[in-house]
Amino acid sequence: MLNPSSSRLQHGLSLIEMMVGLTVGMIVVAGASLMMVGQLEDHRRLMLETQVQQDLRAAADLVLRDMRRAGFNRRAEDGVSAPGAAAKANLYAMASLDKDGQLLYSYSRAKGEADEDGEVANNEEFGYRVRSKELQFRHGGNWQPLTDPKTLEITSFEPQLLVQRVKLDEFCQRPCPAGATDCPPSMEVRELRLTLSGKAAHDARVVRSVTVSTRLRNDAIEGGC
């Protein structure tokens, strides 16, 4: 019989067992690290997407809010002809698009009819355009940035003006002359549809777009009886 006291007893782990344990532990830590990095990346991208969407929505809402006043005239009644008084053209321009893609318009800022001087001042002319990846607003003859290209790059600015003409035959007491082009009068009902697109300045993969629309409050009257 072998003497138990003479046999070698193993205490702790062998070198091979320790290396296997370290390898398994490193694999688990690496997997957890990759998962955490992926979650952080998803969270960062979600935050960027939310920021881009909110910035585009805020900018589009600002455009619509101001565009509703396009063509506003404190003395709008002067645009209607009456016996002994001819109709006066509205000096304030309705919304229009020029060849450079600028959305231009004007409206009266007079506080009352007595303050209306019948002239369009610099601070009554407005517009929107995209230059250098930023949305710009025209005020007082100068173009000012509305968005910051360091965080949001505007990639597309697509305004559409939809015009619906409504004939006003019932307002004429006499039939219009044959061949008349401006009789009976007509009313232009205008709607603005705007698509604004942009991407995050720090991640070109984050691209968002918003489409909004509104009816312009001031209708244009053309022609007469």
Buried (B, 14 or more C-beta within 10 A) or exposed (E): EEEEEEEEEEEEEEEEEEEEEEEEEEEEEEEEEEEEEEEEEEEEBEEBBEBBBEBBBEBBEBBBEBBBBBBBBBBBEBBEBEEEEEBBEBBBBBBEEEEEEBBBBBBBBBEEEEEBEEEBEEEBBBBBBBBEBBBBBBBEEEBEEBBEBEBBBBBEBEBEBEEEEEEBEEEBEEEBEEEEEEBBBBBBEBEBBBBBBBBBBEEEEBBBBBEBEBEBEBBBBEBBB
